[in-house]
Amino acid sequence: MSFVQSVVRPRLRRPGPAAGDSAGRPLPGTAPRPRLYLLDLLRLLAALGVVLWHYAGYQGWPADVWGGRPGDVIPVLHKIGSYSWIGVELFFLISGFVVCMSCWGKTSGAFFRSRVVRLFPGYWFGVLVAAAVVLAYRPNWMWNGKMFRYSDVLTNLTMVQKGEGVWDVDPVYWTLWVELRFYVLFGVVVAIGLSYKRVVAFCAMWTFASVITTASGGLPLLDLIFFPDYSSFFIAGIAMYLMYRYGQDMLLWGIVGFSWLLAQNKLHKIMSDYQAFSGGPLSYTKLLLLMTLAFAVVAATALGWFRWVKWRKLTVLGALTYPLYLLHQVVGWWFLTHLQGKVGPYTEAGLVIGAMLVAAYLVNRFVEQPGSKLLKRGLEKSFDRMRGIDAREALAKREQRARARHAGEEPQEETPRAAQPVGAES
């Protein structure tokens, strides 16, 4: 090979990392990231905490599922369940982490599809089952004595019933309305394009907006958009994902620490809401310790302290979380009512929780998985068709302008071929 050829001809290189420093090490954020199996376990523990709250900690309506107050019938579980609702806040913390992780590098359309495919198949099934139980067996379970309408069930299928002023078929669905608003907020950043700097800026702006909302006295519109009671948990989760992806630094720890400070203050208000149904006073100190433990465990997971947890079956347990959450309250109360007096109360609680876990597995296996595949296929075809229509319209406009320039005329507005009904082309 001549000297000229050696310069002009590109050299063949061995495959290497897509990006790296001078020593060949991958740059932060470019190396493949292992699955965080511990998050699957944490999600299930959070769901079980909510289950225990509704079965044993909750002493409000309907108290007759035990034939008496849970504090009297199952006192040990009641003491635990009175605090286990903190699993909701753990859910929000993990959601900020996982949603940021799952949509990194995706388009806004892919983000939308992933959320719809993930949420709706199991949710539709849960709504119909809960409605059937309520209508057939316990019509008096309705909130505030309101009559149950078929229209309410149909509205619940949209998942935006709160926005429509319609109560939830299953009261536990209130958290989904919070999650949906988080998806919309974060979806704006996804549409612009995710980057480290933009996500950090999003965390800062959402934090400031939440504080402004609280300072304004909770104006309805601002509270609806920024939901300051829970925003700190999502923001902390997002910052922890950035630690996982890019490594820790003072700025990210500042976001997490500031979010923790705001969250501990909001915990007073959240606690008062739950205390009204727990049948007795709650300890803020205990709840603060539980909340801090949740922050610490998710942060430690982000830093890789639990990378040794590699039990693949945890993914199966994690998959039970959503259907368990959707089914456990109304359906579980029905089971508790019908088992009342037939076995001991602690055995009864164990049987119902076990039955709900089995039901969650069946829903995931035979409803969520096939339903998600079907929904994903349909949405992908719809988005492909939308892109095709837009591409044909853009091409038609370019051709129209080119013809006008060739004729020396101004382009005339005319209906492009792509705007015609599909199949109308010759």
Secondary structure, DSSP 8 states (H G I E B T S, - for coil): --HHHHHHS--------SSB-TTS-B-TTTS-----HHHHHHHHHHHHHHHHIIIII--SS-GGGTTS-HHHHSHHHHHHHTTGGGHHHHHHHHHHHHHHHHHTT--HHHHHHHHHHHHHHHHHHHHHHHHHHHHHT-GGGSGGG----HHHHHHHTTS-TTTTT---SSGGGHHHHHHHHHHHHHHHHHHH---HHHHHHHHHHHHHHHHHHHHTT--HHHHHHH-HHHHHHHHHHHHHHHHHHH---HHHHHHHHHHHHHHHHHHHHHHHHHHHHHTS---HHHHHHHHHHHHHHHHHHHTTTTTT---TTHHHHHHTHHHHHHHHHHHHHHHHHHHTTTS-HHHHHHHHHHHHHHHHHHHIIIIIHHHHHHHHHHHHHHHHHHHHHHHHHHHHHHHHHHHHHHHTS-------GGGS-TT---
